[in-house]
Amino acid sequence: MTSGDQGGTFCGTPLVTAVGVAVIRSLIADGFLETSRLVSAQLANGLIAIAKDFKLGEVRGKGALLALELGSDTGPTIVTAAREKGLLLNAPRPNCLRFMPALNTTPREVEEGLGLLRQIMKELQ
């Protein structure tokens, strides 16, 4: 065997190791978990307010992985309108939006996203 003969999907590399170390350092950094919890609550509360204001369905999920029931099959239309405004959403079903922001999402980014979603909902009424 010579260098480079042996390889595989599960073989470690210096790059993968460095990425793993960087991720762990970020996760255990002071304030990371608290900020993640804050952002999750902010997103949930914002979606609940939007659901109430626009007479939509329930908000369900845990942490920052949330879903908003729309009550109608407007999901694809909302996703398209959001994308045009720079907000990436997912509609796994036509009557439901799914939210799964990165763990390092900031409160400002959540506020901006909720504002865009509220604007889109107003425009589609």
GIHUBEL-V44386 format. One record per pair of residues at least 12 apart in sequence whose ideal C-beta (glycine too) atoms are under 7 Angstrom apart, sorted by the first residue. I is the first residue (numbers start at 0). J is the second residue. D is the distance in whole Angstrom. If there is no record, write none. Layout:
# GIHUBEL-V44386
I & J & D
I & J & D
This chain:
# GIHUBEL-V44386
25 & 103 & 7
35 & 102 & 5
37 & 106 & 6
38 & 63 & 6
38 & 104 & 5
38 & 106 & 6
38 & 109 & 6
39 & 62 & 5
39 & 63 & 4
41 & 106 & 6
41 & 109 & 5
42 & 63 & 6
42 & 65 & 6
42 & 98 & 6
42 & 100 & 7
42 & 109 & 5
43 & 58 & 6
43 & 65 & 6
45 & 109 & 7
45 & 113 & 4
46 & 58 & 5
46 & 65 & 6
46 & 67 & 5
49 & 113 & 7
49 & 116 & 6
49 & 117 & 6
49 & 120 & 6
50 & 67 & 6
53 & 120 & 5
55 & 67 & 6
55 & 68 & 7
55 & 69 & 6
55 & 70 & 5
56 & 68 & 3
56 & 69 & 6
56 & 70 & 5
63 & 99 & 7
63 & 100 & 5
64 & 99 & 5
65 & 98 & 5
66 & 95 & 5
66 & 96 & 7
66 & 97 & 5
67 & 95 & 7
67 & 96 & 5
68 & 94 & 6
68 & 95 & 6
69 & 94 & 5
69 & 95 & 6
69 & 96 & 7
70 & 94 & 7
71 & 94 & 6
72 & 93 & 4
72 & 94 & 5
73 & 123 & 7
74 & 90 & 3
74 & 92 & 7
74 & 93 & 5
74 & 94 & 6
74 & 95 & 6
74 & 96 & 6
75 & 90 & 6
75 & 93 & 6
76 & 123 & 7
77 & 90 & 7
77 & 96 & 6
77 & 119 & 6
77 & 123 & 7
78 & 90 & 5
80 & 119 & 5
80 & 122 & 7
80 & 123 & 7
81 & 115 & 7
81 & 116 & 7
81 & 119 & 6
84 & 115 & 5
84 & 119 & 7
86 & 112 & 6
86 & 115 & 5
86 & 116 & 7
